[in-house]
């Protein structure tokens, strides 16, 4: 799915019309937040939001219709689709900082050289990026099924 359609879906799932949400603005056809928060703040907010989703969906009536489940799956697919870039950019930032001599091992590090630690860190970032991409693909597959489910009125039994 291309980015502009994702932006419309984000706006739809937020219950707003495109470009009219006070916390979002449209930039080149994409819905973008109007915030100036740090990457860490945004990541923590995303984690808190997913935690809220987990709590809300424990209720028996959290999903009254199959379409509600599909909307949630599609929203999670969008979230997962953005994770590889976020993870990769963190790895790129660390590599750039290390190349500039702006990274050192702290006093609590397990030992070894900075070069070896950075090599392992960047490999772990690449693994996490790949895992996030696999999550997106799994959610795309799930969404391919949930999008075809509709609510059926209970059948009356002929007693």
Secondary structure, DSSP 8 states (H G I E B T S, - for coil): --HHHHHHHHHHHTT--TT--TTEEEETTEEEE-----HHHHHHHHHHHHHHHHHHTTSTTS-SSHHHHHHHHHHHHHHHHHHHHHHHHHHHHHHHHHHTT-----TTS-SS-HHHHHHHHHHHHHHHHHHHHHHHHHHHHHHHHHTT-----------
